[in-house]
C-alpha cells in the first residue's frame, strides 16, 4: 500500500466526497501520476474549489502602482466574490467584499477611480475606503437613531503585498504571505525586487475571456516546456523562437511543496554553445529584461551573492504563485519582435464559472529605466503575451481545445498523464530543483497541492 511521504501528500482522514460518493482525492493518483479529467468539468468540484482554494489561499488581485494615492481603488475578484481594492487616507491597502452589509448589493460598480466613499445604489448605505459604515440614509426614520454602524462594515480580507502585487485571503488560518511563499521568494526577488524603485504597471490590465476551466491554464503555465516546440512551431518558422528543442526543454525547474513554481533558463549552457562563459560582466552588455547597466548596478547592491549567481547562470523566466498568479520575465532574442526591453508581465487566471475564465494581464516596467527601455518593454510584452500576442493565441486555443475534448461523458472519465520525470529533486535555495530537460515534475506539484486542499 502506498504510504504518503510527507505531510504535503497526506490527505485528511475523512476526505471530501462528491454527491455520487467519489472522493476528490481519488481522482488524482499519486502512484501513477495521473489526473482524472473530471476535475476540469464537474460543477460540484468547481463549487468546492471556491471554498477550499479561493476561500483559503492568498489570491493576487492588483498591483500597488494601480492605486498610488489615498482614495484610489480598483474592482477585482477573489474566485467568484467581487472585491474592492482601495487605498485609504493612511496609505494602507484594503480588500473589501463588494457587497453591501444591508441587502448585498454591489457598493461600487466602476472598474477604477478615486473616491471618499462607496455608496450602495440600493438603499444608500455608505462606506469609507477601509470598509467602515459611515452613513445610512434616513437613519433616524428607519432605525430610530440606534443603528450600531460599527457592526456593519464591509467584509474585509487579509491583505499582504510582495514584489508590488497585492494579495488577499478570506482565511484567518492561512499562514502569512511570506511564510506561504517560502523559498520561492528567493527567486521572485531576482525577477522583480532588483531595483530601488521597483516596477510599476503601464495602464490598467488587459482582460480577455475564453471557454475553458481555470486550472487548464494554471497547471500548465510555468511547468510545461514540452508544448513549446509543437504548439508554437509557427513562431519557430517565423524566426521568433529558436529551432533547437533543447532551447525550450533544457533548464532548471524549481518549486515548493505549496506548488509555487518557476522555470529557469540554463544560461551556462547557452553561453557554452557560443564558446563563452556566463559571468556578471555579461549583464552590463546584455541586461535582464527591462533594465540597463545602471539598474544592473542596483541589482548587485540589492541581491545577495547567491541570487546574483542565479541571475547570471540560471535566471528565472516564467513562474506561478499557486493558485492563480503567473508571471513572465524574459528576453526574446528575435528580429521579428521588439526585444530591447524584454517581456515583464504579471497575470491572473480568474474563474468565471466552471467552463469560462478571464485572463487579467499587467504590463510592467522598471520605474527608473530610461524611457526608451520602458517603451520597448511595453511593446515587446504586448506583441508576445497579450490578448493579441503571438504566443498568447496559441496557448488560449489549446486550453479551450482541451476543455472541449474532455467535458463530455466519455472525455471526463479519462486520465491525464504527468509521469514524465527528471527523478528525485535536489534542494537548492529553499526549493526543490530539477535540472535538465523540462518534464512534468513541477506541474505535478500543482496537482499534489490541489489534492491536499480539496481533500482537507
C-alpha positions as CSV (number, residue, x, y, z in Angstrom):
1,X,0.0,0.0,0.0
2,X,1.2,3.5,-0.9
3,X,2.4,5.4,2.2
4,X,2.4,9.3,1.8
5,X,6.0,10.5,2.0
6,X,5.3,13.9,3.7
7,X,2.5,15.8,5.3
8,X,2.3,17.7,2.0
9,X,1.0,14.5,0.3
10,X,-1.3,13.2,3.2
11,X,-5.0,14.0,2.9
12,X,-7.4,14.3,5.8
13,X,-8.8,11.3,7.5
14,X,-12.4,11.8,6.2
15,X,-11.7,13.3,2.9
16,X,-14.2,15.2,0.7
17,X,-16.7,13.1,-1.2
18,X,-18.9,14.2,-4.0
19,X,-22.6,13.5,-4.3
20,X,-22.0,10.2,-6.1
21,X,-19.7,9.1,-3.3
22,X,-16.4,9.6,-5.2
23,X,-13.6,11.1,-3.1
24,X,-12.0,14.1,-4.7
25,X,-8.5,12.8,-3.7
26,X,-9.1,9.6,-5.6
27,X,-9.3,11.5,-8.8
28,X,-5.6,12.2,-8.5
29,X,-3.5,9.0,-8.5
30,X,-0.3,9.7,-6.6
31,X,1.3,6.4,-7.6
32,X,0.6,6.6,-11.4
33,X,0.8,10.4,-11.5
34,X,-2.5,10.8,-13.4
35,X,-5.3,13.3,-13.0
36,X,-8.9,12.4,-13.9
37,X,-10.3,14.9,-16.5
38,X,-13.5,15.2,-14.4
39,X,-11.6,17.7,-12.2
40,X,-11.9,20.2,-15.1
41,X,-15.5,19.6,-16.0
42,X,-17.6,18.9,-12.8
43,X,-19.8,21.7,-11.4
44,X,-19.8,20.2,-7.9
45,X,-16.0,20.2,-7.9
46,X,-15.8,23.7,-9.1
47,X,-18.1,24.9,-6.3
48,X,-15.9,23.1,-3.8
49,X,-12.9,24.9,-5.2
50,X,-14.4,28.2,-4.5
51,X,-14.4,27.3,-0.8
52,X,-11.3,25.1,-0.4
53,X,-8.9,27.0,-2.7
54,X,-10.3,30.5,-3.3
55,X,-11.6,30.8,0.3
56,X,-8.2,29.8,1.8
57,X,-5.3,30.7,-0.4
58,X,-3.6,34.0,-1.0
59,X,-5.1,35.3,-4.3
60,X,-3.4,38.1,-6.3
61,X,-5.8,40.9,-7.2
62,X,-3.9,44.1,-8.2
63,X,-0.6,45.9,-8.3
64,X,0.3,48.6,-5.8
65,X,1.1,51.1,-8.5
66,X,-2.6,50.9,-9.7
67,X,-3.7,52.7,-6.5
68,X,-0.9,55.1,-5.6
69,X,-3.0,57.8,-3.9
70,X,-5.4,57.8,-1.0
71,X,-8.9,57.2,-2.3
72,X,-7.7,55.2,-5.3
73,X,-9.5,51.9,-5.9
74,X,-10.0,49.1,-8.5
75,X,-12.6,46.4,-8.5
76,X,-11.5,42.8,-8.9
77,X,-12.5,39.3,-7.8
78,X,-11.3,36.6,-5.4
79,X,-12.8,33.5,-7.0
80,X,-16.3,34.5,-7.8
81,X,-16.5,37.1,-5.0
82,X,-16.3,40.7,-6.2
83,X,-13.9,42.8,-4.2
84,X,-12.8,46.5,-4.0
85,X,-9.0,47.1,-3.6
86,X,-8.6,50.5,-2.1
87,X,-6.0,52.8,-0.6
88,X,-7.3,54.7,2.5
89,X,-6.3,58.0,3.9
90,X,-3.5,56.4,6.0
91,X,-2.0,54.9,2.8
92,X,-2.9,51.4,3.8
93,X,-4.4,48.9,1.3
94,X,-7.7,47.3,1.9
95,X,-9.6,44.5,0.2
96,X,-13.3,44.7,0.7
97,X,-16.1,42.4,-0.3
98,X,-18.1,44.5,-2.8
99,X,-21.4,43.7,-1.2
100,X,-23.4,46.0,1.0
101,X,-23.9,44.8,4.6
102,X,-27.6,45.7,4.4
103,X,-29.0,43.7,1.4
104,X,-26.0,42.6,-0.5
105,X,-25.9,45.0,-3.5
106,X,-22.5,46.0,-5.0
107,X,-21.5,49.3,-3.4
108,X,-19.0,50.0,-6.3
109,X,-19.9,49.5,-9.9
110,X,-16.9,51.2,-11.6
111,X,-13.7,49.4,-12.5
112,X,-11.4,52.0,-11.1
113,X,-11.4,55.6,-9.7
114,X,-10.8,57.8,-6.7
115,X,-13.5,58.4,-4.1
116,X,-14.0,59.2,-0.4
117,X,-17.0,56.9,-0.1
118,X,-18.6,53.8,-1.6
119,X,-22.4,54.3,-1.6
120,X,-24.8,51.5,-2.2
121,X,-27.2,52.4,-5.0
122,X,-30.0,50.3,-3.4
123,X,-30.5,52.0,0.0
124,X,-27.6,54.5,0.1
125,X,-25.6,52.9,2.9
126,X,-22.1,54.5,2.5
127,X,-18.7,53.1,3.4
128,X,-15.2,54.6,3.5
129,X,-12.0,53.1,2.0
130,X,-11.5,50.9,5.0
131,X,-14.9,49.4,4.7
132,X,-16.3,51.2,7.7
133,X,-20.0,52.1,7.5
134,X,-20.1,55.9,7.8
135,X,-23.6,56.9,6.7
136,X,-27.1,55.4,6.4
137,X,-29.9,57.1,4.6
138,X,-33.0,58.0,6.7
139,X,-31.2,56.6,9.7
140,X,-33.4,58.2,12.3
141,X,-36.6,57.3,10.5
142,X,-35.6,53.7,9.8
143,X,-33.6,52.8,12.9
144,X,-34.6,55.4,15.5
145,X,-31.0,56.6,15.6
146,X,-30.0,53.4,17.3
147,X,-28.2,51.6,14.5
148,X,-24.7,50.4,15.7
149,X,-22.9,51.3,12.5
150,X,-19.6,49.8,13.8
151,X,-21.1,46.4,13.4
152,X,-22.0,46.6,9.8
153,X,-18.9,47.4,7.8
154,X,-18.0,45.6,4.6
155,X,-16.4,42.2,4.9
156,X,-12.6,42.7,4.9
157,X,-10.0,40.2,3.6
158,X,-6.5,39.9,5.0
159,X,-4.0,41.9,2.8
160,X,-0.4,41.4,2.0
161,X,2.0,42.5,-0.7
162,X,5.0,41.1,-2.4
163,X,7.0,42.5,-5.3
164,X,4.3,45.1,-5.7
165,X,1.5,42.6,-6.2
166,X,-1.4,42.8,-3.8
167,X,-2.8,39.6,-2.3
168,X,-5.9,38.8,-0.3
169,X,-7.3,35.9,1.6
170,X,-10.5,35.3,3.5
171,X,-8.9,32.8,5.8
172,X,-7.6,33.7,9.3
173,X,-5.8,30.4,9.4
174,X,-3.7,30.8,6.3
175,X,0.0,31.5,7.1
176,X,1.3,35.0,6.4
177,X,2.2,35.5,2.7
178,X,5.9,35.4,3.1
179,X,5.7,32.2,5.0
180,X,3.4,30.8,2.3
181,X,5.8,31.8,-0.4
182,X,8.7,30.1,1.3
183,X,11.8,29.5,-0.8
184,X,10.2,30.8,-4.0
185,X,10.6,34.4,-2.6
186,X,14.4,34.0,-3.2
187,X,13.7,33.7,-7.0
188,X,10.9,36.3,-7.0
189,X,13.3,38.9,-5.7
190,X,15.7,38.1,-8.5
191,X,13.0,38.7,-11.1
192,X,11.1,41.6,-9.5
193,X,12.9,43.1,-6.5
194,X,16.2,44.0,-8.1
195,X,16.0,47.8,-8.3
196,X,15.5,50.5,-5.7
197,X,12.2,51.9,-7.0
198,X,10.8,48.6,-8.3
199,X,8.3,48.0,-11.1
200,X,5.1,49.8,-12.0
201,X,2.3,48.9,-14.3
202,X,1.6,50.7,-17.5
203,X,-2.2,51.4,-17.6
204,X,-4.9,49.1,-16.5
205,X,-4.6,45.3,-17.0
206,X,-5.6,43.8,-20.3
207,X,-8.6,41.5,-19.8
208,X,-9.9,38.8,-22.1
209,X,-12.0,35.7,-21.7
210,X,-12.4,32.2,-23.3
211,X,-14.2,29.0,-22.7
212,X,-12.0,26.7,-20.5
213,X,-11.7,25.7,-16.9
214,X,-9.2,27.9,-15.0
215,X,-7.0,25.0,-14.0
216,X,-6.0,24.2,-17.6
217,X,-4.0,27.5,-17.7
218,X,-2.9,27.4,-14.0
219,X,-1.3,24.0,-14.0
220,X,0.3,24.4,-17.4
221,X,1.8,27.8,-17.4
222,X,5.2,27.6,-15.7
223,X,5.7,23.9,-15.9
224,X,5.0,22.8,-19.4
225,X,8.1,23.4,-21.5
226,X,7.2,20.4,-23.6
227,X,4.4,22.1,-25.5
228,X,6.5,24.9,-26.9
229,X,8.2,23.0,-29.8
230,X,4.9,21.9,-31.4
231,X,2.3,24.4,-30.3
232,X,4.5,27.4,-31.0
233,X,6.1,25.9,-34.1
234,X,4.8,28.8,-36.3
235,X,7.0,31.1,-34.2
236,X,10.0,28.9,-34.9
237,X,9.2,29.2,-38.6
238,X,9.0,33.0,-38.4
239,X,12.3,33.2,-36.5
240,X,10.7,34.5,-33.3
241,X,11.7,31.4,-31.4
242,X,14.8,29.2,-31.7
243,X,14.7,26.0,-33.7
244,X,16.6,23.7,-31.3
245,X,14.1,21.9,-29.0
246,X,16.8,22.0,-26.2
247,X,16.4,25.7,-26.1
248,X,12.9,25.2,-24.7
249,X,13.4,22.0,-22.8
250,X,16.8,22.4,-21.1
251,X,16.8,24.4,-17.9
252,X,16.0,24.2,-14.2
253,X,12.5,23.6,-12.9
254,X,12.0,24.9,-9.4
255,X,9.1,24.5,-7.0
256,X,8.0,24.3,-3.4
257,X,5.7,21.8,-1.7
258,X,3.0,24.5,-1.7
259,X,3.2,24.4,-5.5
260,X,4.8,27.8,-6.2
261,X,6.8,27.0,-9.3
262,X,9.1,28.5,-11.9
263,X,11.4,27.7,-14.7
264,X,15.0,29.0,-15.1
265,X,16.9,29.3,-18.3
266,X,20.2,27.4,-18.4
267,X,22.4,30.4,-19.3
268,X,25.5,28.5,-18.7
269,X,24.6,26.0,-21.5
270,X,23.5,28.8,-23.8
271,X,26.9,30.7,-23.3
272,X,28.9,27.4,-23.6
273,X,27.2,26.9,-27.0
274,X,28.5,30.3,-28.0
275,X,32.0,29.5,-26.8
276,X,31.7,31.8,-23.8
277,X,31.1,31.7,-20.1
278,X,28.2,33.1,-18.1
279,X,29.5,35.8,-15.7
280,X,28.4,39.0,-14.1
281,X,30.2,41.1,-16.7
282,X,27.8,40.0,-19.4
283,X,24.9,41.6,-17.5
284,X,26.1,45.1,-18.4
285,X,26.3,44.1,-22.1
286,X,23.0,42.2,-22.1
287,X,21.0,43.4,-19.1
288,X,18.0,41.5,-17.8
289,X,14.5,42.3,-19.1
290,X,13.6,46.0,-18.6
291,X,17.0,47.1,-17.2
292,X,20.0,49.0,-18.3
293,X,23.6,48.9,-17.0
294,X,22.8,51.4,-14.2
295,X,19.9,49.3,-13.0
296,X,22.2,46.2,-13.1
297,X,24.4,48.0,-10.6
298,X,21.4,48.4,-8.3
299,X,20.7,44.7,-8.6
300,X,24.2,44.0,-7.4
301,X,23.6,46.1,-4.3
302,X,20.1,44.7,-3.5
303,X,20.6,41.0,-4.3
304,X,22.7,38.5,-2.3
305,X,25.8,36.9,-3.9
306,X,23.8,33.7,-4.2
307,X,20.9,35.5,-6.0
308,X,23.3,37.2,-8.4
309,X,24.8,33.8,-9.2
310,X,21.4,32.6,-10.2
311,X,20.6,35.7,-12.2
312,X,23.8,35.1,-14.2
313,X,23.7,31.3,-14.6
314,X,20.1,30.3,-14.4
315,X,17.8,33.3,-14.5
316,X,14.1,32.7,-13.6
317,X,12.0,33.4,-16.7
318,X,8.4,32.2,-16.1
319,X,6.6,31.1,-12.9
320,X,3.4,30.8,-10.9
321,X,2.4,31.5,-7.4
322,X,-0.3,28.9,-6.5
323,X,-3.1,29.0,-7.4
324,X,-3.6,31.8,-9.9
325,X,-0.8,34.3,-10.2
326,X,1.6,33.8,-13.2
327,X,4.5,35.9,-14.4
328,X,7.0,36.2,-17.2
329,X,10.4,37.9,-17.1
330,X,12.3,37.0,-20.3
331,X,14.3,38.4,-23.2
332,X,13.2,37.0,-26.6
333,X,16.2,37.2,-29.0
334,X,14.5,37.8,-32.3
335,X,14.3,40.3,-35.1
336,X,10.6,39.6,-35.6
337,X,9.5,41.4,-32.4
338,X,10.7,44.4,-30.3
339,X,13.3,42.8,-27.9
340,X,15.3,45.6,-26.3
341,X,13.1,45.8,-23.2
342,X,12.2,42.2,-22.9
343,X,8.9,40.9,-21.5
344,X,7.7,41.6,-18.0
345,X,4.2,40.7,-17.0
346,X,2.0,39.5,-14.2
347,X,-1.2,37.8,-14.9
348,X,-4.0,36.1,-13.0
349,X,-6.4,33.3,-14.0
350,X,-9.8,34.4,-12.9
351,X,-12.6,31.8,-12.8
352,X,-15.9,33.0,-14.3
353,X,-17.7,29.7,-14.0
354,X,-16.8,26.1,-14.5
355,X,-16.2,26.4,-18.2
356,X,-15.2,30.1,-18.6
357,X,-12.1,32.0,-17.4
358,X,-10.7,35.5,-17.7
359,X,-7.1,36.4,-18.0
360,X,-6.1,39.7,-16.4
361,X,-2.6,40.7,-17.6
362,X,-0.4,43.6,-16.4
363,X,2.5,45.0,-18.4
364,X,5.3,46.2,-16.0
365,X,8.3,48.4,-16.4
366,X,11.1,49.5,-14.2
367,X,10.2,52.9,-12.7
368,X,13.8,54.1,-13.1
369,X,14.5,52.7,-16.5
370,X,15.2,55.1,-19.4
371,X,12.0,56.0,-21.3
372,X,13.3,54.2,-24.4
373,X,13.6,50.9,-22.5
374,X,10.2,51.4,-20.8
375,X,8.5,51.8,-24.2
376,X,10.4,48.9,-25.6
377,X,9.4,46.6,-22.7
378,X,5.7,47.6,-23.2
379,X,5.9,46.9,-26.9
380,X,7.6,43.6,-26.5
381,X,5.1,42.4,-23.9
382,X,2.1,43.5,-25.9
383,X,3.5,41.8,-29.1
384,X,4.0,38.5,-27.4
385,X,1.9,38.0,-24.3
386,X,-1.3,40.0,-24.6
387,X,-4.8,39.3,-25.9
388,X,-3.5,39.5,-29.4
389,X,0.1,38.4,-28.7
390,X,1.8,35.9,-30.9
391,X,2.4,33.4,-28.1
392,X,-0.9,34.0,-26.4
393,X,-3.3,33.0,-29.1
394,X,-1.7,29.5,-29.4
395,X,-2.0,28.9,-25.6
396,X,-5.6,30.1,-25.3
397,X,-6.7,27.9,-28.2
398,X,-5.0,24.8,-26.7
399,X,-6.7,25.3,-23.3
400,X,-10.1,25.8,-24.9
401,X,-9.4,22.8,-27.2
402,X,-8.6,20.5,-24.3
403,X,-11.7,21.6,-22.5
404,X,-14.0,20.9,-25.5
405,X,-12.5,17.4,-25.7
406,X,-12.8,16.4,-22.1
407,X,-16.1,17.9,-21.0
408,X,-18.3,15.1,-22.5
409,X,-19.4,12.0,-20.6
410,X,-16.6,9.9,-22.0
411,X,-13.9,12.6,-22.1
412,X,-14.3,13.4,-18.4
413,X,-13.6,9.7,-17.4
414,X,-10.2,9.6,-19.0
415,X,-6.9,10.2,-17.1
416,X,-4.4,12.9,-18.0
417,X,-0.8,11.9,-17.7
418,X,2.0,13.5,-15.7
419,X,4.5,10.7,-15.3
420,X,7.5,12.1,-17.2
421,X,10.0,12.9,-14.5
422,X,13.6,14.0,-14.0
423,X,13.7,11.9,-10.9
424,X,14.5,13.0,-7.4
425,X,14.9,16.7,-7.0
426,X,17.8,18.5,-5.3
427,X,17.2,21.1,-2.5
428,X,18.5,24.5,-3.6
429,X,17.8,27.9,-2.1
430,X,14.9,26.6,0.0
431,X,13.2,25.0,-3.0
432,X,13.0,21.7,-4.9
433,X,15.0,21.8,-8.2
434,X,15.1,19.5,-11.2
435,X,17.9,20.1,-13.7
436,X,17.8,19.0,-17.3
437,X,15.0,18.6,-19.7
438,X,11.8,20.2,-18.6
439,X,9.4,17.4,-17.7
440,X,6.2,17.1,-15.6
441,X,7.7,17.5,-12.1
442,X,6.6,21.0,-11.2
443,X,3.2,20.6,-12.9
444,X,2.7,17.6,-10.6
445,X,3.4,19.8,-7.6
446,X,0.3,21.8,-8.6
447,X,-1.9,18.7,-8.5
448,X,-0.5,17.4,-5.2
449,X,-1.2,20.8,-3.6
450,X,-4.6,20.9,-5.2
451,X,-5.4,17.4,-3.9
452,X,-4.3,18.4,-0.3
453,X,-6.5,21.5,-0.3
454,X,-9.5,19.9,-1.8
455,X,-9.5,16.8,0.4
456,X,-8.9,18.6,3.7
